Amino acid sequence: MLLTVNGASVEVPGTGAAALLDVLAAAGMHDLRGVAIALDEEVVPRSHWPTCQLHEGQRIEVSGPARAGRHEREA
């Protein structure tokens, strides 16, 4: 299954739904403190993250100060 995470294509094994938190962890996003997540341009409430299922072609955007800080340390 092909998804887009912050503008980058991410291939997820399997053909069924994938869990949001599993996809983000596979994309290297383990520390999600202080971030907001949008799925197809709609904000996903934090309380829904553990049960949110993704499907082929969806777009996930993760934004916030924690995300920016993480990338700065990796650079």
CHARMM-style PDB file with segment names, atoms N, HN, CA, C and O in Angstrom:
ATOM      1  N   MET     1       0.852  -1.167   0.000  1.00  0.00      PROA
ATOM      2  CA  MET     1       0.000   0.000   0.000  1.00  0.00      PROA
ATOM      3  C   MET     1       0.902   1.236   0.000  1.00  0.00      PROA
ATOM      4  O   MET     1       1.889   1.293   0.734  1.00  0.00      PROA
ATOM      5  N   LEU     2       0.564   2.201  -0.809  1.00  0.00      PROA
ATOM      6  HN  LEU     2      -0.238   2.155  -1.406  1.00  0.00      PROA
ATOM      7  CA  LEU     2       1.351   3.426  -0.926  1.00  0.00      PROA
ATOM      8  C   LEU     2       0.622   4.587  -0.244  1.00  0.00      PROA
ATOM      9  O   LEU     2      -0.540   4.870  -0.539  1.00  0.00      PROA
ATOM     10  N   LEU     3       1.337   5.257   0.681  1.00  0.00      PROA
ATOM     11  HN  LEU     3       2.280   5.027   0.920  1.00  0.00      PROA
ATOM     12  CA  LEU     3       0.824   6.416   1.400  1.00  0.00      PROA
ATOM     13  C   LEU     3       1.799   7.565   1.217  1.00  0.00      PROA
ATOM     14  O   LEU     3       2.921   7.360   0.754  1.00  0.00      PROA
ATOM     15  N   THR     4       1.383   8.765   1.573  1.00  0.00      PROA
ATOM     16  HN  THR     4       0.471   8.931   1.949  1.00  0.00      PROA
ATOM     17  CA  THR     4       2.275   9.924   1.554  1.00  0.00      PROA
ATOM     18  C   THR     4       2.363  10.469   2.965  1.00  0.00      PROA
ATOM     19  O   THR     4       1.346  10.787   3.581  1.00  0.00      PROA
ATOM     20  N   VAL     5       3.599  10.578   3.484  1.00  0.00      PROA
ATOM     21  HN  VAL     5       4.426  10.319   2.984  1.00  0.00      PROA
ATOM     22  CA  VAL     5       3.839  11.115   4.823  1.00  0.00      PROA
ATOM     23  C   VAL     5       4.725  12.345   4.672  1.00  0.00      PROA
ATOM     24  O   VAL     5       5.881  12.242   4.261  1.00  0.00      PROA
ATOM     25  N   ASN     6       4.175  13.504   5.006  1.00  0.00      PROA
ATOM     26  HN  ASN     6       3.236  13.587   5.340  1.00  0.00      PROA
ATOM     27  CA  ASN     6       4.889  14.779   4.876  1.00  0.00      PROA
ATOM     28  C   ASN     6       5.513  14.944   3.483  1.00  0.00      PROA
ATOM     29  O   ASN     6       6.653  15.387   3.347  1.00  0.00      PROA
ATOM     30  N   GLY     7       4.753  14.584   2.476  1.00  0.00      PROA
ATOM     31  HN  GLY     7       3.827  14.224   2.587  1.00  0.00      PROA
ATOM     32  CA  GLY     7       5.178  14.777   1.094  1.00  0.00      PROA
ATOM     33  C   GLY     7       6.028  13.665   0.520  1.00  0.00      PROA
ATOM     34  O   GLY     7       6.330  13.677  -0.674  1.00  0.00      PROA
ATOM     35  N   ALA     8       6.422  12.699   1.342  1.00  0.00      PROA
ATOM     36  HN  ALA     8       6.177  12.688   2.312  1.00  0.00      PROA
ATOM     37  CA  ALA     8       7.256  11.589   0.860  1.00  0.00      PROA
ATOM     38  C   ALA     8       6.414  10.321   0.725  1.00  0.00      PROA
ATOM     39  O   ALA     8       5.578  10.027   1.580  1.00  0.00      PROA
ATOM     40  N   SER     9       6.639   9.584  -0.344  1.00  0.00      PROA
ATOM     41  HN  SER     9       7.317   9.824  -1.039  1.00  0.00      PROA
ATOM     42  CA  SER     9       5.939   8.317  -0.533  1.00  0.00      PROA
ATOM     43  C   SER     9       6.479   7.279   0.444  1.00  0.00      PROA
ATOM     44  O   SER     9       7.689   7.140   0.622  1.00  0.00      PROA
ATOM     45  N   VAL    10       5.557   6.555   1.071  1.00  0.00      PROA
ATOM     46  HN  VAL    10       4.574   6.668   0.926  1.00  0.00      PROA
ATOM     47  CA  VAL    10       5.918   5.494   2.010  1.00  0.00      PROA
ATOM     48  C   VAL    10       5.176   4.237   1.602  1.00  0.00      PROA
ATOM     49  O   VAL    10       3.948   4.228   1.516  1.00  0.00      PROA
ATOM     50  N   GLU    11       5.926   3.177   1.352  1.00  0.00      PROA
ATOM     51  HN  GLU    11       6.923   3.184   1.422  1.00  0.00      PROA
ATOM     52  CA  GLU    11       5.332   1.882   0.997  1.00  0.00      PROA
ATOM     53  C   GLU    11       5.099   1.095   2.279  1.00  0.00      PROA
ATOM     54  O   GLU    11       6.025   0.881   3.061  1.00  0.00      PROA
ATOM     55  N   VAL    12       3.861   0.667   2.489  1.00  0.00      PROA
ATOM     56  HN  VAL    12       3.109   0.841   1.854  1.00  0.00      PROA
ATOM     57  CA  VAL    12       3.493  -0.108   3.672  1.00  0.00      PROA
ATOM     58  C   VAL    12       3.149  -1.520   3.205  1.00  0.00      PROA
ATOM     59  O   VAL    12       2.336  -1.692   2.296  1.00  0.00      PROA
ATOM     60  N   PRO    13       3.764  -2.535   3.823  1.00  0.00      PROA
ATOM     61  CA  PRO    13       3.466  -3.908   3.416  1.00  0.00      PROA
ATOM     62  C   PRO    13       1.993  -4.253   3.610  1.00  0.00      PROA
ATOM     63  O   PRO    13       1.346  -3.753   4.530  1.00  0.00      PROA
ATOM     64  N   GLY    14       1.480  -5.096   2.752  1.00  0.00      PROA
ATOM     65  HN  GLY    14       2.006  -5.502   2.005  1.00  0.00      PROA
ATOM     66  CA  GLY    14       0.105  -5.567   2.876  1.00  0.00      PROA
ATOM     67  C   GLY    14      -0.860  -4.790   1.998  1.00  0.00      PROA
ATOM     68  O   GLY    14      -0.512  -3.777   1.392  1.00  0.00      PROA
ATOM     69  N   THR    15      -2.069  -5.293   1.952  1.00  0.00      PROA
ATOM     70  HN  THR    15      -2.351  -6.116   2.445  1.00  0.00      PROA
ATOM     71  CA  THR    15      -3.089  -4.677   1.113  1.00  0.00      PROA
ATOM     72  C   THR    15      -4.260  -4.126   1.921  1.00  0.00      PROA
ATOM     73  O   THR    15      -5.093  -3.397   1.384  1.00  0.00      PROA
ATOM     74  N   GLY    16      -4.331  -4.468   3.208  1.00  0.00      PROA
ATOM     75  HN  GLY    16      -3.654  -5.060   3.644  1.00  0.00      PROA
ATOM     76  CA  GLY    16      -5.428  -3.989   4.049  1.00  0.00      PROA
ATOM     77  C   GLY    16      -5.084  -2.674   4.713  1.00  0.00      PROA
ATOM     78  O   GLY    16      -4.073  -2.044   4.399  1.00  0.00      PROA
ATOM     79  N   ALA    17      -5.938  -2.270   5.635  1.00  0.00      PROA
ATOM     80  HN  ALA    17      -6.758  -2.782   5.890  1.00  0.00      PROA
ATOM     81  CA  ALA    17      -5.731  -1.023   6.370  1.00  0.00      PROA
ATOM     82  C   ALA    17      -4.478  -1.123   7.240  1.00  0.00      PROA
ATOM     83  O   ALA    17      -4.109  -2.205   7.698  1.00  0.00      PROA
ATOM     84  N   ALA    18      -3.836   0.017   7.457  1.00  0.00      PROA
ATOM     85  HN  ALA    18      -4.136   0.895   7.085  1.00  0.00      PROA
ATOM     86  CA  ALA    18      -2.650   0.088   8.313  1.00  0.00      PROA
ATOM     87  C   ALA    18      -2.921   1.079   9.436  1.00  0.00      PROA
ATOM     88  O   ALA    18      -3.615   2.076   9.236  1.00  0.00      PROA
ATOM     89  N   ALA    19      -2.380   0.808  10.607  1.00  0.00      PROA
ATOM     90  HN  ALA    19      -1.816  -0.002  10.769  1.00  0.00      PROA
ATOM     91  CA  ALA    19      -2.583   1.696  11.756  1.00  0.00      PROA
ATOM     92  C   ALA    19      -1.716   2.942  11.618  1.00  0.00      PROA
ATOM     93  O   ALA    19      -0.540   2.853  11.263  1.00  0.00      PROA
ATOM     94  N   LEU    20      -2.303   4.101  11.898  1.00  0.00      PROA
ATOM     95  HN  LEU    20      -3.258   4.172  12.186  1.00  0.00      PROA
ATOM     96  CA  LEU    20      -1.605   5.375  11.787  1.00  0.00      PROA
ATOM     97  C   LEU    20      -0.296   5.368  12.564  1.00  0.00      PROA
ATOM     98  O   LEU    20       0.745   5.716  12.007  1.00  0.00      PROA
ATOM     99  N   LEU    21      -0.323   4.984  13.830  1.00  0.00      PROA
ATOM    100  HN  LEU    21      -1.169   4.702  14.283  1.00  0.00      PROA
ATOM    101  CA  LEU    21       0.888   5.035  14.652  1.00  0.00      PROA
ATOM    102  C   LEU    21       1.960   4.071  14.141  1.00  0.00      PROA
ATOM    103  O   LEU    21       3.149   4.368  14.252  1.00  0.00      PROA
ATOM    104  N   ASP    22       1.568   2.932  13.589  1.00  0.00      PROA
ATOM    105  HN  ASP    22       0.602   2.690  13.499  1.00  0.00      PROA
ATOM    106  CA  ASP    22       2.536   1.986  13.023  1.00  0.00      PROA
ATOM    107  C   ASP    22       3.214   2.581  11.797  1.00  0.00      PROA
ATOM    108  O   ASP    22       4.422   2.425  11.618  1.00  0.00      PROA
ATOM    109  N   VAL    23       2.451   3.256  10.958  1.00  0.00      PROA
ATOM    110  HN  VAL    23       1.470   3.382  11.104  1.00  0.00      PROA
ATOM    111  CA  VAL    23       3.011   3.873   9.748  1.00  0.00      PROA
ATOM    112  C   VAL    23       3.977   4.986  10.123  1.00  0.00      PROA
ATOM    113  O   VAL    23       5.052   5.096   9.534  1.00  0.00      PROA
ATOM    114  N   LEU    24       3.609   5.810  11.094  1.00  0.00      PROA
ATOM    115  HN  LEU    24       2.735   5.721  11.572  1.00  0.00      PROA
ATOM    116  CA  LEU    24       4.498   6.898  11.506  1.00  0.00      PROA
ATOM    117  C   LEU    24       5.778   6.353  12.137  1.00  0.00      PROA
ATOM    118  O   LEU    24       6.859   6.894  11.902  1.00  0.00      PROA
ATOM    119  N   ALA    25       5.671   5.298  12.928  1.00  0.00      PROA
ATOM    120  HN  ALA    25       4.793   4.859  13.119  1.00  0.00      PROA
ATOM    121  CA  ALA    25       6.866   4.684  13.510  1.00  0.00      PROA
ATOM    122  C   ALA    25       7.766   4.126  12.412  1.00  0.00      PROA
ATOM    123  O   ALA    25       8.986   4.269  12.482  1.00  0.00      PROA
ATOM    124  N   ALA    26       7.177   3.493  11.401  1.00  0.00      PROA
ATOM    125  HN  ALA    26       6.185   3.377  11.345  1.00  0.00      PROA
ATOM    126  CA  ALA    26       7.958   2.961  10.283  1.00  0.00      PROA
ATOM    127  C   ALA    26       8.641   4.072   9.496  1.00  0.00      PROA
ATOM    128  O   ALA    26       9.679   3.851   8.873  1.00  0.00      PROA
ATOM    129  N   ALA    27       8.051   5.278   9.526  1.00  0.00      PROA
ATOM    130  HN  ALA    27       7.208   5.458  10.033  1.00  0.00      PROA
ATOM    131  CA  ALA    27       8.643   6.428   8.834  1.00  0.00      PROA
ATOM    132  C   ALA    27       9.650   7.155   9.729  1.00  0.00      PROA
ATOM    133  O   ALA    27      10.169   8.207   9.354  1.00  0.00      PROA
ATOM    134  N   GLY    28       9.929   6.591  10.918  1.00  0.00      PROA
ATOM    135  HN  GLY    28       9.508   5.737  11.223  1.00  0.00      PROA
ATOM    136  CA  GLY    28      10.933   7.165  11.801  1.00  0.00      PROA
ATOM    137  C   GLY    28      10.415   8.205  12.773  1.00  0.00      PROA
ATOM    138  O   GLY    28      11.200   8.897  13.421  1.00  0.00      PROA
ATOM    139  N   MET    29       9.112   8.320  12.879  1.00  0.00      PROA
ATOM    140  HN  MET    29       8.474   7.757  12.353  1.00  0.00      PROA
ATOM    141  CA  MET    29       8.517   9.320  13.782  1.00  0.00      PROA
ATOM    142  C   MET    29       8.048   8.624  15.054  1.00  0.00      PROA
ATOM    143  O   MET    29       6.906   8.171  15.142  1.00  0.00      PROA
ATOM    144  N   HSD    30       8.940   8.544  16.035  1.00  0.00      PROA
ATOM    145  HN  HSD    30       9.867   8.911  15.963  1.00  0.00      PROA
ATOM    146  CA  HSD    30       8.621   7.850  17.278  1.00  0.00      PROA
ATOM    147  C   HSD    30       8.175   8.806  18.377  1.00  0.00      PROA
ATOM    148  O   HSD    30       7.327   8.447  19.194  1.00  0.00      PROA
ATOM    149  N   ASP    31       8.721  10.000  18.411  1.00  0.00      PROA
ATOM    150  HN  ASP    31       9.409  10.292  17.746  1.00  0.00      PROA
ATOM    151  CA  ASP    31       8.372  10.982  19.442  1.00  0.00      PROA
ATOM    152  C   ASP    31       7.347  11.948  18.862  1.00  0.00      PROA
ATOM    153  O   ASP    31       7.695  12.850  18.099  1.00  0.00      PROA
ATOM    154  N   LEU    32       6.096  11.757  19.225  1.00  0.00      PROA
ATOM    155  HN  LEU    32       5.814  11.025  19.845  1.00  0.00      PROA
ATOM    156  CA  LEU    32       5.013  12.564  18.661  1.00  0.00      PROA
ATOM    157  C   LEU    32       4.478  13.592  19.658  1.00  0.00      PROA
ATOM    158  O   LEU    32       3.371  14.104  19.491  1.00  0.00      PROA
ATOM    159  N   ARG    33       5.262  13.891  20.689  1.00  0.00      PROA
ATOM    160  HN  ARG    33       6.161  13.474  20.824  1.00  0.00      PROA
ATOM    161  CA  ARG    33       4.834  14.915  21.653  1.00  0.00      PROA
ATOM    162  C   ARG    33       4.820  16.283  20.969  1.00  0.00      PROA
ATOM    163  O   ARG    33       5.763  16.642  20.264  1.00  0.00      PROA
ATOM    164  N   GLY    34       3.758  17.030  21.179  1.00  0.00      PROA
ATOM    165  HN  GLY    34       2.991  16.738  21.752  1.00  0.00      PROA
ATOM    166  CA  GLY    34       3.677  18.392  20.678  1.00  0.00      PROA
ATOM    167  C   GLY    34       3.409  18.527  19.198  1.00  0.00      PROA
ATOM    168  O   GLY    34       3.627  19.601  18.637  1.00  0.00      PROA
ATOM    169  N   VAL    35       2.940  17.468  18.536  1.00  0.00      PROA
ATOM    170  HN  VAL    35       2.763  16.595  18.991  1.00  0.00      PROA
ATOM    171  CA  VAL    35       2.672  17.554  17.103  1.00  0.00      PROA
ATOM    172  C   VAL    35       1.171  17.464  16.841  1.00  0.00      PROA
ATOM    173  O   VAL    35       0.393  17.045  17.698  1.00  0.00      PROA
ATOM    174  N   ALA    36       0.793  17.866  15.646  1.00  0.00      PROA
ATOM    175  HN  ALA    36       1.425  18.207  14.949  1.00  0.00      PROA
ATOM    176  CA  ALA    36      -0.571  17.688  15.145  1.00  0.00      PROA
ATOM    177  C   ALA    36      -0.479  16.793  13.917  1.00  0.00      PROA
ATOM    178  O   ALA    36       0.500  16.845  13.171  1.00  0.00      PROA
ATOM    179  N   ILE    37      -1.494  15.981  13.715  1.00  0.00      PROA
ATOM    180  HN  ILE    37      -2.289  15.940  14.321  1.00  0.00      PROA
ATOM    181  CA  ILE    37      -1.527  15.088  12.561  1.00  0.00      PROA
ATOM    182  C   ILE    37      -2.789  15.370  11.760  1.00  0.00      PROA
ATOM    183  O   ILE    37      -3.888  15.459  12.308  1.00  0.00      PROA
ATOM    184  N   ALA    38      -2.608  15.507  10.451  1.00  0.00      PROA
ATOM    185  HN  ALA    38      -1.715  15.435  10.006  1.00  0.00      PROA
ATOM    186  CA  ALA    38      -3.745  15.661   9.539  1.00  0.00      PROA
ATOM    187  C   ALA    38      -3.748  14.485   8.574  1.00  0.00      PROA
ATOM    188  O   ALA    38      -2.697  14.043   8.111  1.00  0.00      PROA
ATOM    189  N   LEU    39      -4.913  13.998   8.284  1.00  0.00      PROA
ATOM    190  HN  LEU    39      -5.767  14.358   8.661  1.00  0.00      PROA
ATOM    191  CA  LEU    39      -5.103  12.904   7.334  1.00  0.00      PROA
ATOM    192  C   LEU    39      -5.992  13.431   6.220  1.00  0.00      PROA
ATOM    193  O   LEU    39      -7.152  13.776   6.446  1.00  0.00      PROA
ATOM    194  N   ASP    40      -5.438  13.488   5.022  1.00  0.00      PROA
ATOM    195  HN  ASP    40      -4.496  13.207   4.839  1.00  0.00      PROA
ATOM    196  CA  ASP    40      -6.167  14.051   3.874  1.00  0.00      PROA
ATOM    197  C   ASP    40      -6.727  15.437   4.206  1.00  0.00      PROA
ATOM    198  O   ASP    40      -7.883  15.744   3.917  1.00  0.00      PROA
ATOM    199  N   GLU    41      -5.870  16.269   4.824  1.00  0.00      PROA
ATOM    200  HN  GLU    41      -4.931  16.019   5.059  1.00  0.00      PROA
ATOM    201  CA  GLU    41      -6.149  17.665   5.150  1.00  0.00      PROA
ATOM    202  C   GLU    41      -7.180  17.862   6.259  1.00  0.00      PROA
ATOM    203  O   GLU    41      -7.691  18.968   6.430  1.00  0.00      PROA
ATOM    204  N   GLU    42      -7.496  16.806   7.017  1.00  0.00      PROA
ATOM    205  HN  GLU    42      -7.081  15.907   6.878  1.00  0.00      PROA
ATOM    206  CA  GLU    42      -8.403  16.906   8.165  1.00  0.00      PROA
ATOM    207  C   GLU    42      -7.613  16.537   9.418  1.00  0.00      PROA
ATOM    208  O   GLU    42      -6.973  15.486   9.464  1.00  0.00      PROA
ATOM    209  N   VAL    43      -7.658  17.399  10.432  1.00  0.00      PROA
ATOM    210  HN  VAL    43      -8.178  18.252  10.395  1.00  0.00      PROA
ATOM    211  CA  VAL    43      -6.942  17.119  11.676  1.00  0.00      PROA
ATOM    212  C   VAL    43      -7.528  15.867  12.335  1.00  0.00      PROA
ATOM    213  O   VAL    43      -8.744  15.697  12.425  1.00  0.00      PROA
ATOM    214  N   VAL    44      -6.625  15.003  12.789  1.00  0.00      PROA
ATOM    215  HN  VAL    44      -5.637  15.141  12.716  1.00  0.00      PROA
ATOM    216  CA  VAL    44      -7.033  13.792  13.507  1.00  0.00      PROA
ATOM    217  C   VAL    44      -6.851  14.064  15.001  1.00  0.00      PROA
ATOM    218  O   VAL    44      -5.727  14.301  15.442  1.00  0.00      PROA
ATOM    219  N   PRO    45      -7.926  14.037  15.788  1.00  0.00      PROA
ATOM    220  CA  PRO    45      -7.781  14.260  17.225  1.00  0.00      PROA
ATOM    221  C   PRO    45      -6.831  13.226  17.841  1.00  0.00      PROA
ATOM    222  O   PRO    45      -6.860  12.051  17.475  1.00  0.00      PROA
ATOM    223  N   ARG    46      -6.001  13.669  18.769  1.00  0.00      PROA
ATOM    224  HN  ARG    46      -5.977  14.623  19.066  1.00  0.00      PROA
ATOM    225  CA  ARG    46      -5.021  12.788  19.405  1.00  0.00      PROA
ATOM    226  C   ARG    46      -5.692  11.526  19.967  1.00  0.00      PROA
ATOM    227  O   ARG    46      -5.105  10.445  19.923  1.00  0.00      PROA
ATOM    228  N   SER    47      -6.891  11.655  20.484  1.00  0.00      PROA
ATOM    229  HN  SER    47      -7.368  12.534  20.520  1.00  0.00      PROA
ATOM    230  CA  SER    47      -7.591  10.496  21.061  1.00  0.00      PROA
ATOM    231  C   SER    47      -7.922   9.428  20.009  1.00  0.00      PROA
ATOM    232  O   SER    47      -8.199   8.281  20.360  1.00  0.00      PROA
ATOM    233  N   HSD    48      -7.894   9.798  18.727  1.00  0.00      PROA
ATOM    234  HN  HSD    48      -7.668  10.730  18.441  1.00  0.00      PROA
ATOM    235  CA  HSD    48      -8.203   8.849  17.646  1.00  0.00      PROA
ATOM    236  C   HSD    48      -6.951   8.200  17.063  1.00  0.00      PROA
ATOM    237  O   HSD    48      -7.058   7.226  16.318  1.00  0.00      PROA
ATOM    238  N   TRP    49      -5.760   8.721  17.387  1.00  0.00      PROA
ATOM    239  HN  TRP    49      -5.673   9.513  17.992  1.00  0.00      PROA
ATOM    240  CA  TRP    49      -4.529   8.191  16.791  1.00  0.00      PROA
ATOM    241  C   TRP    49      -4.384   6.676  16.958  1.00  0.00      PROA
ATOM    242  O   TRP    49      -4.046   5.999  15.987  1.00  0.00      PROA
ATOM    243  N   PRO    50      -4.626   6.115  18.153  1.00  0.00      PROA
ATOM    244  CA  PRO    50      -4.399   4.677  18.318  1.00  0.00      PROA
ATOM    245  C   PRO    50      -5.319   3.786  17.478  1.00  0.00      PROA
ATOM    246  O   PRO    50      -4.964   2.647  17.174  1.00  0.00      PROA
ATOM    247  N   THR    51      -6.491   4.291  17.102  1.00  0.00      PROA
ATOM    248  HN  THR    51      -6.780   5.217  17.348  1.00  0.00      PROA
ATOM    249  CA  THR    51      -7.450   3.459  16.361  1.00  0.00      PROA
ATOM    250  C   THR    51      -7.598   3.866  14.897  1.00  0.00      PROA
ATOM    251  O   THR    51      -8.337   3.225  14.149  1.00  0.00      PROA
ATOM    252  N   CYS    52      -6.904   4.919  14.484  1.00  0.00      PROA
ATOM    253  HN  CYS    52      -6.304   5.439  15.091  1.00  0.00      PROA
ATOM    254  CA  CYS    52      -7.028   5.423  13.111  1.00  0.00      PROA
ATOM    255  C   CYS    52      -6.397   4.447  12.116  1.00  0.00      PROA
ATOM    256  O   CYS    52      -5.227   4.086  12.242  1.00  0.00      PROA
ATOM    257  N   GLN    53      -7.181   4.032  11.139  1.00  0.00      PROA
ATOM    258  HN  GLN    53      -8.131   4.326  11.037  1.00  0.00      PROA
ATOM    259  CA  GLN    53      -6.716   3.111  10.099  1.00  0.00      PROA
ATOM    260  C   GLN    53      -6.541   3.864   8.785  1.00  0.00      PROA
ATOM    261  O   GLN    53      -7.370   4.697   8.419  1.00  0.00      PROA
ATOM    262  N   LEU    54      -5.467   3.566   8.091  1.00  0.00      PROA
ATOM    263  HN  LEU    54      -4.793   2.889   8.388  1.00  0.00      PROA
ATOM    264  CA  LEU    54      -5.141   4.234   6.831  1.00  0.00      PROA
ATOM    265  C   LEU    54      -5.396   3.306   5.659  1.00  0.00      PROA
ATOM    266  O   LEU    54      -5.354   2.082   5.784  1.00  0.00      PROA
ATOM    267  N   HSD    55      -5.664   3.926   4.514  1.00  0.00      PROA
ATOM    268  HN  HSD    55      -5.698   4.921   4.413  1.00  0.00      PROA
ATOM    269  CA  HSD    55      -5.956   3.164   3.302  1.00  0.00      PROA
ATOM    270  C   HSD    55      -5.134   3.718   2.138  1.00  0.00      PROA
ATOM    271  O   HSD    55      -4.655   4.851   2.183  1.00  0.00      PROA
ATOM    272  N   GLU    56      -4.984   2.922   1.126  1.00  0.00      PROA
ATOM    273  HN  GLU    56      -5.373   2.002   1.090  1.00  0.00      PROA
ATOM    274  CA  GLU    56      -4.190   3.246  -0.064  1.00  0.00      PROA
ATOM    275  C   GLU    56      -4.398   4.691  -0.514  1.00  0.00      PROA
ATOM    276  O   GLU    56      -5.527   5.160  -0.651  1.00  0.00      PROA
ATOM    277  N   GLY    57      -3.277   5.387  -0.741  1.00  0.00      PROA
ATOM    278  HN  GLY    57      -2.359   5.006  -0.629  1.00  0.00      PROA
ATOM    279  CA  GLY    57      -3.311   6.722  -1.321  1.00  0.00      PROA
ATOM    280  C   GLY    57      -3.537   7.873  -0.358  1.00  0.00      PROA
ATOM    281  O   GLY    57      -3.518   9.031  -0.776  1.00  0.00      PROA
ATOM    282  N   GLN    58      -3.748   7.590   0.914  1.00  0.00      PROA
ATOM    283  HN  GLN    58      -3.764   6.650   1.254  1.00  0.00      PROA
ATOM    284  CA  GLN    58      -4.016   8.688   1.850  1.00  0.00      PROA
ATOM    285  C   GLN    58      -2.755   9.506   2.106  1.00  0.00      PROA
ATOM    286  O   GLN    58      -1.633   9.019   1.960  1.00  0.00      PROA
ATOM    287  N   ARG    59      -2.974  10.775   2.496  1.00  0.00      PROA
ATOM    288  HN  ARG    59      -3.885  11.170   2.615  1.00  0.00      PROA
ATOM    289  CA  ARG    59      -1.876  11.715   2.772  1.00  0.00      PROA
ATOM    290  C   ARG    59      -1.879  12.066   4.250  1.00  0.00      PROA
ATOM    291  O   ARG    59      -2.892  12.507   4.792  1.00  0.00      PROA
ATOM    292  N   ILE    60      -0.734  11.865   4.899  1.00  0.00      PROA
ATOM    293  HN  ILE    60       0.089  11.506   4.458  1.00  0.00      PROA
ATOM    294  CA  ILE    60      -0.565  12.172   6.310  1.00  0.00      PROA
ATOM    295  C   ILE    60       0.424  13.320   6.431  1.00  0.00      PROA
ATOM    296  O   ILE    60       1.500  13.284   5.835  1.00  0.00      PROA
ATOM    297  N   GLU    61       0.060  14.334   7.198  1.00  0.00      PROA
ATOM    298  HN  GLU    61      -0.815  14.364   7.682  1.00  0.00      PROA
ATOM    299  CA  GLU    61       0.963  15.453   7.468  1.00  0.00      PROA
ATOM    300  C   GLU    61       1.147  15.540   8.970  1.00  0.00      PROA
ATOM    301  O   GLU    61       0.172  15.584   9.721  1.00  0.00      PROA
ATOM    302  N   VAL    62       2.402  15.564   9.409  1.00  0.00      PROA
ATOM    303  HN  VAL    62       3.194  15.528   8.799  1.00  0.00      PROA
ATOM    304  CA  VAL    62       2.739  15.700  10.821  1.00  0.00      PROA
ATOM    305  C   VAL    62       3.456  17.034  10.958  1.00  0.00      PROA
ATOM    306  O   VAL    62       4.454  17.283  10.282  1.00  0.00      PROA
ATOM    307  N   SER    63       2.939  17.896  11.841  1.00  0.00      PROA
ATOM    308  HN  SER    63       2.128  17.694  12.390  1.00  0.00      PROA
ATOM    309  CA  SER    63       3.569  19.205  11.989  1.00  0.00      PROA
ATOM    310  C   SER    63       3.598  19.613  13.452  1.00  0.00      PROA
ATOM    311  O   SER    63       2.796  19.149  14.263  1.00  0.00      PROA
ATOM    312  N   GLY    64       4.537  20.487  13.768  1.00  0.00      PROA
ATOM    313  HN  GLY    64       5.188  20.863  13.110  1.00  0.00      PROA
ATOM    314  CA  GLY    64       4.655  21.002  15.117  1.00  0.00      PROA
ATOM    315  C   GLY    64       6.099  21.174  15.511  1.00  0.00      PROA
ATOM    316  O   GLY    64       6.994  20.703  14.809  1.00  0.00      PROA
ATOM    317  N   PRO    65       6.342  21.839  16.619  1.00  0.00      PROA
ATOM    318  CA  PRO    65       7.706  22.139  17.037  1.00  0.00      PROA
ATOM    319  C   PRO    65       8.544  20.907  17.326  1.00  0.00      PROA
ATOM    320  O   PRO    65       9.746  20.919  17.062  1.00  0.00      PROA
ATOM    321  N   ALA    66       7.953  19.838  17.860  1.00  0.00      PROA
ATOM    322  HN  ALA    66       6.976  19.828  18.074  1.00  0.00      PROA
ATOM    323  CA  ALA    66       8.736  18.637  18.163  1.00  0.00      PROA
ATOM    324  C   ALA    66       9.269  18.014  16.880  1.00  0.00      PROA
ATOM    325  O   ALA    66      10.404  17.539  16.845  1.00  0.00      PROA
ATOM    326  N   ARG    67       8.465  18.012  15.836  1.00  0.00      PROA
ATOM    327  HN  ARG    67       7.542  18.398  15.864  1.00  0.00      PROA
ATOM    328  CA  ARG    67       8.893  17.431  14.564  1.00  0.00      PROA
ATOM    329  C   ARG    67      10.049  18.227  13.975  1.00  0.00      PROA
ATOM    330  O   ARG    67      11.022  17.644  13.496  1.00  0.00      PROA
ATOM    331  N   ALA    68       9.953  19.553  14.006  1.00  0.00      PROA
ATOM    332  HN  ALA    68       9.162  20.027  14.395  1.00  0.00      PROA
ATOM    333  CA  ALA    68      11.009  20.383  13.465  1.00  0.00      PROA
ATOM    334  C   ALA    68      12.302  20.179  14.237  1.00  0.00      PROA
ATOM    335  O   ALA    68      13.371  20.100  13.633  1.00  0.00      PROA
ATOM    336  N   GLY    69      12.226  20.093  15.556  1.00  0.00      PROA
ATOM    337  HN  GLY    69      11.357  20.158  16.047  1.00  0.00      PROA
ATOM    338  CA  GLY    69      13.412  19.888  16.363  1.00  0.00      PROA
ATOM    339  C   GLY    69      14.070  18.560  16.076  1.00  0.00      PROA
ATOM    340  O   GLY    69      15.298  18.480  16.057  1.00  0.00      PROA
ATOM    341  N   ARG    70      13.301  17.524  15.852  1.00  0.00      PROA
ATOM    342  HN  ARG    70      12.303  17.589  15.867  1.00  0.00      PROA
ATOM    343  CA  ARG    70      13.847  16.205  15.576  1.00  0.00      PROA
ATOM    344  C   ARG    70      14.659  16.223  14.297  1.00  0.00      PROA
ATOM    345  O   ARG    70      15.755  15.664  14.255  1.00  0.00      PROA
ATOM    346  N   HSD    71      14.143  16.856  13.252  1.00  0.00      PROA
ATOM    347  HN  HSD    71      13.253  17.311  13.286  1.00  0.00      PROA
ATOM    348  CA  HSD    71      14.867  16.909  11.979  1.00  0.00      PROA
ATOM    349  C   HSD    71      16.129  17.754  12.072  1.00  0.00      PROA
ATOM    350  O   HSD    71      17.134  17.438  11.435  1.00  0.00      PROA
ATOM    351  N   GLU    72      16.088  18.822  12.856  1.00  0.00      PROA
ATOM    352  HN  GLU    72      15.272  19.079  13.373  1.00  0.00      PROA
ATOM    353  CA  GLU    72      17.271  19.646  13.007  1.00  0.00      PROA
ATOM    354  C   GLU    72      18.399  18.861  13.658  1.00  0.00      PROA
ATOM    355  O   GLU    72      19.558  19.030  13.279  1.00  0.00      PROA
ATOM    356  N   ARG    73      18.086  17.996  14.638  1.00  0.00      PROA
ATOM    357  HN  ARG    73      17.145  17.859  14.946  1.00  0.00      PROA
ATOM    358  CA  ARG    73      19.112  17.201  15.288  1.00  0.00      PROA
ATOM    359  C   ARG    73      19.688  16.151  14.345  1.00  0.00      PROA
ATOM    360  O   ARG    73      20.868  15.814  14.445  1.00  0.00      PROA
ATOM    361  N   GLU    74      18.866  15.624  13.424  1.00  0.00      PROA
ATOM    362  HN  GLU    74      17.907  15.897  13.343  1.00  0.00      PROA
ATOM    363  CA  GLU    74      19.337  14.604  12.494  1.00  0.00      PROA
ATOM    364  C   GLU    74      20.227  15.175  11.419  1.00  0.00      PROA
ATOM    365  O   GLU    74      21.074  14.463  10.879  1.00  0.00      PROA
ATOM    366  N   ALA    75      20.055  16.458  11.088  1.00  0.00      PROA
ATOM    367  HN  ALA    75      19.367  17.036  11.527  1.00  0.00      PROA
ATOM    368  CA  ALA    75      20.803  17.077   9.989  1.00  0.00      PROA
ATOM    369  C   ALA    75      22.274  17.222  10.313  1.00  0.00      PROA
ATOM    370  OT1 ALA    75      23.040  17.725   9.491  1.00  0.00      PROA
TER     371      ALA     75
END
